[in-house]
């Protein structure tokens, strides 16, 4: 067997090994999720989805936590994505000097890799201790927006960078300005990838816990308000599993996890559906 044949054999074994490990991982994840859903679905009903949580009594609900999760995630996306889009436009279309671009990329990478608990402590120190903001829905929303901005900026940047440079050059050759090329060529072409990235971002923020424990709190107020405590589904799940005193805490935790899993799936699938509606390219965007 020649060198080429030996290389092909090794490549085949590597592919089989990778496929086997991926299959094992997928089987393990499927087993965990199936167990969660099997325990959580029997506890799901309209009362559970709309009632307030109970600290000591059984049959508590997740109504306020569900509302807080949806409102805070959507509000954080509305705050962070326009800023991320503006940063991506500057980085891809208008960045003046390579040195400045390298510094920006380095800072963005460092910010993106910052552990969530470290960012949570920094935001708690600044927003709550220094500025005197209460543990509330508004404070948690700002914290989520800060946490989400670097990820959203990278997604927007990659989506815009995937637009072929020849399209820009053709637009310029026809006399279009840089701004016209941006608004009529680049942004419309990048929208499908941006929609898919938005879906992933929604799913990611729905499961955030550490930053919200320090900024939104671990309980809910008597009535909803921007400056009332804003426990979310993920925080409620953590609290029930670690410190819950209700007799049915296992079922409550499983049902809460099932609802959270459904929200995550809804975010991902909704983003992919919107991307297809906008005309997603055949080659998928890799995050």
C-alpha positions as CSV (number, residue, x, y, z in Angstrom):
1,X,0.0,0.0,0.0
2,X,1.4,3.4,-1.0
3,X,1.6,6.5,1.0
4,X,-1.6,7.8,-0.5
5,X,-3.5,4.6,0.3
6,X,-2.3,4.7,3.9
7,X,-3.3,8.3,4.3
8,X,-6.8,7.4,2.9
9,X,-7.1,4.5,5.4
10,X,-6.1,6.8,8.3
11,X,-8.6,9.5,7.2
12,X,-11.3,6.9,7.0
13,X,-10.6,5.7,10.6
14,X,-10.5,9.3,11.8
15,X,-13.9,9.9,10.2
16,X,-15.4,6.8,11.8
17,X,-14.0,7.7,15.2
18,X,-15.3,11.2,15.0
19,X,-18.7,10.0,13.9
20,X,-18.8,7.4,16.7
21,X,-17.9,10.0,19.3
22,X,-20.5,12.4,17.9
23,X,-23.1,9.7,18.0
24,X,-22.3,8.8,21.6
25,X,-22.5,12.5,22.6
26,X,-25.8,12.9,20.8
27,X,-27.2,9.7,22.4
28,X,-26.2,11.0,25.9
29,X,-27.7,14.4,25.3
30,X,-30.9,12.8,23.9
31,X,-31.2,10.6,27.0
32,X,-30.8,13.5,29.4
33,X,-33.4,15.6,27.5
34,X,-35.8,12.7,27.2
35,X,-35.6,12.1,30.9
36,X,-36.2,15.8,31.6
37,X,-39.2,16.0,29.3
38,X,-40.6,12.7,30.7
39,X,-40.5,14.1,34.3
40,X,-41.7,17.7,33.3
41,X,-44.5,17.1,30.9
42,X,-46.9,15.5,33.4
43,X,-46.6,18.6,35.6
44,X,-47.4,21.1,32.9
45,X,-50.8,22.7,32.8
46,X,-52.4,26.1,32.5
47,X,-52.2,26.7,36.3
48,X,-48.5,26.0,36.3
49,X,-47.8,28.3,33.4
50,X,-49.8,31.2,34.8
51,X,-49.7,31.0,38.6
52,X,-47.1,32.6,40.9
53,X,-44.4,30.5,42.4
54,X,-44.7,29.0,45.9
55,X,-42.0,28.9,48.4
56,X,-43.3,26.2,50.7
57,X,-46.6,24.9,49.3
58,X,-47.0,22.5,46.4
59,X,-48.5,23.3,43.0
60,X,-46.7,26.6,42.5
61,X,-46.4,28.1,39.1
62,X,-43.9,30.0,36.8
63,X,-46.1,32.7,35.4
64,X,-44.1,35.7,36.5
65,X,-40.8,33.9,35.6
66,X,-42.1,33.1,32.1
67,X,-43.1,36.8,31.5
68,X,-39.8,38.0,32.9
69,X,-37.8,35.7,30.6
70,X,-39.6,36.8,27.5
71,X,-39.6,40.5,28.3
72,X,-36.0,40.7,29.4
73,X,-34.6,38.6,26.6
74,X,-36.5,40.6,23.9
75,X,-35.6,43.9,25.5
76,X,-31.9,42.9,25.8
77,X,-31.9,41.9,22.1
78,X,-33.5,45.2,21.2
79,X,-30.8,47.1,23.1
80,X,-27.7,45.1,22.1
81,X,-28.4,44.2,18.4
82,X,-28.6,47.7,17.0
83,X,-25.3,48.6,18.7
84,X,-23.7,45.3,17.5
85,X,-24.9,46.0,14.0
86,X,-23.4,49.5,14.1
87,X,-20.1,48.1,15.4
88,X,-20.1,45.5,12.6
89,X,-20.8,48.0,9.9
90,X,-17.9,50.1,11.1
91,X,-15.6,47.1,11.4
92,X,-16.4,45.6,8.0
93,X,-17.2,48.6,5.8
94,X,-15.6,51.7,7.3
95,X,-12.6,50.7,9.6
96,X,-9.9,53.2,8.6
97,X,-6.6,51.5,9.8
98,X,-5.5,47.9,10.2
99,X,-4.0,48.7,13.6
100,X,-7.2,50.0,14.9
101,X,-9.1,47.0,13.6
102,X,-6.6,44.6,15.3
103,X,-7.1,46.4,18.6
104,X,-10.9,46.3,18.2
105,X,-10.8,42.5,17.3
106,X,-8.6,41.8,20.3
107,X,-10.8,43.7,22.8
108,X,-13.9,42.1,21.3
109,X,-12.4,38.6,21.6
110,X,-11.4,39.3,25.2
111,X,-14.9,40.7,26.1
112,X,-16.6,37.7,24.4
113,X,-14.4,35.2,26.4
114,X,-15.0,36.9,29.7
115,X,-16.6,34.4,32.2
116,X,-20.2,35.1,32.9
117,X,-19.8,35.1,36.7
118,X,-16.9,37.7,36.4
119,X,-19.1,40.0,34.2
120,X,-22.0,39.5,36.7
121,X,-19.8,40.7,39.6
122,X,-18.6,43.7,37.7
123,X,-22.1,44.7,36.6
124,X,-23.4,44.1,40.2
125,X,-20.6,46.4,41.5
126,X,-21.3,49.1,39.0
127,X,-25.1,49.0,38.5
128,X,-26.3,48.0,41.9
129,X,-23.6,49.2,44.4
130,X,-22.2,52.3,42.7
131,X,-25.3,53.5,40.8
132,X,-27.8,52.3,43.3
133,X,-30.1,50.4,40.8
134,X,-32.4,47.9,42.4
135,X,-32.3,44.2,41.7
136,X,-35.0,44.4,39.0
137,X,-36.2,43.6,35.5
138,X,-34.6,46.8,34.2
139,X,-31.2,46.1,35.7
140,X,-31.2,42.5,34.5
141,X,-32.2,43.6,31.0
142,X,-29.2,46.0,30.9
143,X,-26.9,43.3,32.2
144,X,-28.2,40.9,29.5
145,X,-27.6,43.5,26.8
146,X,-24.0,44.1,27.9
147,X,-23.4,40.3,28.0
148,X,-25.0,39.8,24.6
149,X,-23.3,42.7,22.7
150,X,-20.0,41.1,21.9
151,X,-21.6,37.9,20.7
152,X,-24.1,39.8,18.6
153,X,-21.3,42.0,17.2
154,X,-19.3,38.9,16.1
155,X,-22.4,37.4,14.5
156,X,-23.2,40.6,12.6
157,X,-19.6,41.0,11.5
158,X,-19.4,37.4,10.1
159,X,-22.8,37.8,8.4
160,X,-21.7,41.0,6.6
161,X,-18.2,39.6,5.8
162,X,-19.9,36.7,4.0
163,X,-21.3,39.1,1.4
164,X,-19.0,38.7,-1.7
165,X,-16.6,41.6,-2.2
166,X,-17.4,41.5,-5.9
167,X,-21.0,42.7,-5.1
168,X,-19.6,45.8,-3.4
169,X,-17.2,46.5,-6.3
170,X,-19.9,46.0,-8.9
171,X,-22.1,48.5,-7.0
172,X,-19.3,51.0,-6.8
173,X,-18.5,50.6,-10.5
174,X,-22.1,51.5,-11.3
175,X,-21.7,54.8,-9.4
176,X,-23.3,53.9,-6.0
177,X,-21.9,55.4,-2.9
178,X,-20.5,53.4,0.0
179,X,-23.7,54.1,2.0
180,X,-26.0,53.1,-0.9
181,X,-24.0,49.9,-1.3
182,X,-24.3,49.2,2.3
183,X,-28.1,49.8,2.6
184,X,-29.1,48.3,-0.8
185,X,-26.6,45.5,-1.3
186,X,-24.7,44.4,1.9
187,X,-27.4,44.6,4.5
188,X,-30.2,42.9,2.5
189,X,-27.8,40.1,1.5
190,X,-26.7,39.6,5.2
191,X,-30.2,39.6,6.6
192,X,-30.7,35.7,6.4
193,X,-27.5,35.1,8.4
194,X,-28.4,37.8,10.8
195,X,-31.8,36.2,11.4
196,X,-30.2,32.8,12.1
197,X,-27.8,34.5,14.5
198,X,-30.6,36.3,16.3
199,X,-32.3,33.0,16.9
200,X,-29.2,31.5,18.5
201,X,-28.8,34.7,20.6
202,X,-32.3,34.4,21.8
203,X,-31.7,30.8,22.9
204,X,-28.5,31.7,24.6
205,X,-29.9,34.6,26.6
206,X,-32.9,32.5,27.7
207,X,-30.6,30.2,29.7
208,X,-28.4,32.9,31.3
209,X,-28.3,32.5,35.1
210,X,-25.2,34.0,36.8
211,X,-25.5,37.5,35.6
212,X,-29.2,37.7,36.5
213,X,-28.8,36.4,40.0
214,X,-26.7,39.5,40.8
215,X,-28.8,42.0,38.8
216,X,-32.4,40.8,38.6
217,X,-32.7,38.8,41.8
218,X,-34.1,35.4,42.7
219,X,-37.7,36.3,43.4
220,X,-40.6,38.2,41.9
221,X,-42.5,41.2,43.1
222,X,-46.2,41.3,44.0
223,X,-46.9,42.9,40.6
224,X,-44.9,43.1,37.4
225,X,-42.8,46.2,36.8
226,X,-39.5,47.3,35.3
227,X,-38.1,48.0,38.8
228,X,-39.6,45.0,40.5
229,X,-37.5,41.8,41.1
230,X,-37.1,39.9,37.9
231,X,-36.5,36.2,38.4
232,X,-36.3,34.3,35.1
233,X,-37.0,30.7,34.3
234,X,-33.3,29.8,34.4
235,X,-32.8,31.5,37.7
236,X,-35.9,29.9,39.1
237,X,-34.7,26.5,38.0
238,X,-31.4,27.0,39.7
239,X,-33.1,28.2,42.9
240,X,-35.6,25.4,43.0
241,X,-32.9,22.8,42.5
242,X,-30.5,24.3,45.1
243,X,-32.6,25.9,47.8
244,X,-36.2,25.1,47.0
245,X,-38.3,24.1,50.0
246,X,-41.5,23.1,48.3
247,X,-42.4,19.4,48.6
248,X,-42.8,18.9,44.8
249,X,-39.5,20.7,43.9
250,X,-38.3,17.9,41.7
251,X,-41.4,18.1,39.5
252,X,-41.4,21.9,39.5
253,X,-37.7,21.9,38.4
254,X,-38.3,19.3,35.7
255,X,-41.4,21.2,34.4
256,X,-39.5,24.5,34.5
257,X,-36.6,23.0,32.6
258,X,-39.0,21.6,30.0
259,X,-40.6,25.0,29.4
260,X,-37.1,26.6,29.2
261,X,-36.0,23.9,26.7
262,X,-39.1,24.7,24.6
263,X,-38.2,28.4,24.6
264,X,-34.7,27.7,23.5
265,X,-35.9,25.4,20.7
266,X,-38.4,28.1,19.7
267,X,-35.7,30.7,19.4
268,X,-33.4,28.5,17.3
269,X,-36.1,27.2,15.0
270,X,-37.7,30.6,14.7
271,X,-34.4,32.1,13.6
272,X,-33.8,29.4,11.0
273,X,-37.4,29.8,9.7
274,X,-36.9,33.5,9.4
275,X,-33.6,33.0,7.7
276,X,-35.2,30.8,5.1
277,X,-38.0,33.3,4.6
278,X,-35.4,36.0,3.9
279,X,-33.6,33.7,1.4
280,X,-30.8,32.0,3.4
281,X,-27.8,31.0,1.2
282,X,-27.2,27.3,0.7
283,X,-23.9,27.4,2.7
284,X,-24.8,27.7,6.4
285,X,-23.3,30.3,8.6
286,X,-20.9,28.8,11.1
287,X,-20.8,30.3,14.5
